Amino acid sequence: MKYRVKIYNESDEMISDDIWYGNSIDNVKFWVDLAIRDIIQKLHYKHLYYEIDEA
């Protein structure tokens, strides 16, 4: 399935708007959570959040 994932920083600025593919929304959430953890560590953000919609 295809999902649109938007990632925002602590200032509510969108830093990513991409299409992700997965078997379910839970599957995509798993991978997005991993990606966010990596982004926070490498780019020194304090907080990121995301929205997922079926594309």
MARBA-3410 file (N, C-alpha, C, O; in Angstrom, 1 decimal):
55
0.8,-1.2,0.0,0.0,0.0,0.0,0.9,1.2,0.0,2.1,1.2,0.4 ~ 0.3,2.3,-0.4,1.0,3.6,-0.6,0.5,4.6,0.4,-0.7,4.8,0.6 ~ 1.5,5.3,1.1,1.1,6.3,2.2,1.9,7.5,2.0,3.1,7.5,1.6 ~ 1.3,8.7,2.2,2.0,9.9,2.2,2.4,10.2,3.7,1.5,10.3,4.6 ~ 3.7,10.4,3.9,4.2,10.7,5.2,4.8,12.1,5.2,5.7,12.4,4.4
4.3,12.9,6.2,4.8,14.3,6.3,5.4,14.4,7.7,4.8,14.0,8.7 ~ 6.7,14.8,7.7,7.4,14.9,9.0,7.7,16.4,9.3,8.0,17.2,8.4 ~ 7.4,16.8,10.5,7.5,18.2,11.0,8.5,18.3,12.1,8.7,17.4,12.9 ~ 9.1,19.5,12.2,10.0,19.7,13.4,9.2,20.4,14.5,8.0,20.6,14.4 ~ 10.0,20.7,15.6,9.4,21.3,16.8,8.8,22.7,16.5,7.9,23.2,17.3
9.1,23.4,15.4,8.5,24.7,15.0,7.4,24.5,14.1,6.9,25.5,13.5 ~ 6.9,23.3,13.9,5.8,22.9,13.0,6.1,23.2,11.5,5.2,23.4,10.7 ~ 7.4,23.2,11.2,7.8,23.3,9.8,8.0,21.9,9.2,8.5,21.0,9.8 ~ 7.4,21.8,8.0,7.5,20.5,7.3,8.9,20.3,6.8,9.5,21.1,6.1 ~ 9.5,19.2,7.2,10.9,18.9,6.7,10.9,17.7,5.7,12.0,17.5,5.1
9.8,17.0,5.6,9.7,16.0,4.6,8.3,15.7,4.2,7.4,15.8,5.1 ~ 8.1,15.4,3.0,6.8,15.1,2.4,7.0,14.0,1.3,7.3,14.4,0.2 ~ 6.9,12.8,1.7,7.3,11.7,0.8,6.2,10.6,0.8,5.3,10.5,1.7 ~ 6.3,9.8,-0.2,5.5,8.6,-0.3,6.3,7.4,0.2,7.4,7.2,-0.2 ~ 5.7,6.6,1.1,6.2,5.4,1.7,5.3,4.3,1.3,4.1,4.4,1.2
5.9,3.1,1.2,5.2,1.9,0.8,5.3,0.9,2.0,6.4,0.7,2.5 ~ 4.2,0.2,2.3,4.3,-0.9,3.3,3.0,-1.7,3.2,2.1,-1.4,2.5 ~ 3.0,-2.8,4.0,1.9,-3.7,4.0,0.7,-3.2,4.8,-0.4,-3.6,4.5 ~ 1.0,-2.3,5.7,-0.1,-1.7,6.5,0.4,-0.4,7.1,1.6,0.0,7.0 ~ -0.5,0.4,7.7,-0.1,1.7,8.3,0.8,1.4,9.4,1.7,2.2,9.7
0.6,0.3,10.2,1.5,0.0,11.3,2.9,-0.3,10.8,3.9,0.1,11.5 ~ 3.0,-1.0,9.7,4.3,-1.3,9.1,5.0,0.0,8.8,6.2,0.1,9.0 ~ 4.3,1.0,8.1,5.0,2.2,7.8,5.3,3.0,9.0,6.4,3.6,9.0 ~ 4.5,3.0,10.0,4.8,3.7,11.3,6.1,3.2,11.9,6.9,4.0,12.4 ~ 6.3,1.9,11.9,7.5,1.3,12.4,8.7,1.9,11.7,9.7,2.3,12.4
8.7,1.9,10.4,9.9,2.4,9.6,10.0,3.9,9.8,11.2,4.4,9.8 ~ 8.9,4.7,9.9,9.0,6.1,10.1,9.6,6.4,11.4,10.4,7.3,11.6 ~ 9.2,5.7,12.4,9.7,5.9,13.8,11.3,5.7,13.8,12.0,6.4,14.4 ~ 11.7,4.6,13.1,13.2,4.4,13.0,13.9,5.5,12.3,14.9,6.0,12.7 ~ 13.3,6.0,11.2,13.9,7.1,10.4,13.9,8.4,11.3,14.9,9.1,11.2
12.9,8.7,12.0,12.9,9.9,12.9,13.9,9.8,13.9,14.6,10.8,14.2 ~ 14.1,8.6,14.5,15.1,8.5,15.6,16.5,8.8,15.0,17.3,9.4,15.6 ~ 16.7,8.3,13.8,18.0,8.5,13.1,18.2,10.0,12.7,19.3,10.6,12.9 ~ 17.1,10.6,12.2,17.2,12.1,11.9,17.5,12.9,13.1,18.3,13.8,13.1 ~ 16.8,12.6,14.2,17.0,13.4,15.5,18.5,13.3,15.9,19.1,14.3,16.3
19.1,12.1,15.8,20.4,11.9,16.3,21.4,12.6,15.3,22.4,13.2,15.8 ~ 21.2,12.5,14.0,22.2,13.1,13.1,22.0,14.6,12.9,23.0,15.3,12.7 ~ 20.8,15.1,13.0,20.6,16.5,12.7,20.3,17.3,13.9,20.0,18.5,13.8 ~ 20.3,16.7,15.1,20.1,17.4,16.3,18.8,18.1,16.5,18.8,19.2,17.1 ~ 17.8,17.6,16.0,16.4,18.1,16.3,16.1,17.6,17.7,16.5,16.6,18.1
15.2,18.4,18.4,14.8,18.0,19.7,13.5,17.2,19.6,13.3,16.3,20.5 ~ 12.6,17.5,18.7,11.4,16.8,18.6,10.9,16.8,17.1,10.9,17.8,16.5 ~ 10.5,15.7,16.7,9.8,15.6,15.3,8.5,14.8,15.5,8.4,13.9,16.4 ~ 7.6,15.1,14.6,6.4,14.3,14.6,5.9,14.2,13.2,6.4,14.8,12.3 ~ 5.0,13.3,12.9,4.6,13.0,11.6,3.1,12.7,11.5,2.4,12.5,12.4
2.6,12.8,10.2,1.3,12.5,9.8,1.3,11.5,8.7,2.2,11.6,7.8 ~ 0.4,10.5,8.7,0.4,9.5,7.7,-1.0,9.5,7.1,-2.0,9.4,7.8 ~ -1.1,9.6,5.8,-2.4,9.4,5.1,-2.2,8.4,3.9,-1.2,8.3,3.3 ~ -3.3,7.7,3.6,-3.2,6.8,2.5,-3.1,7.7,1.2,-3.9,8.7,1.1 ~ -2.2,7.3,0.3,-2.0,8.1,-0.9,-2.8,7.5,-2.0,-2.7,8.0,-3.2
END
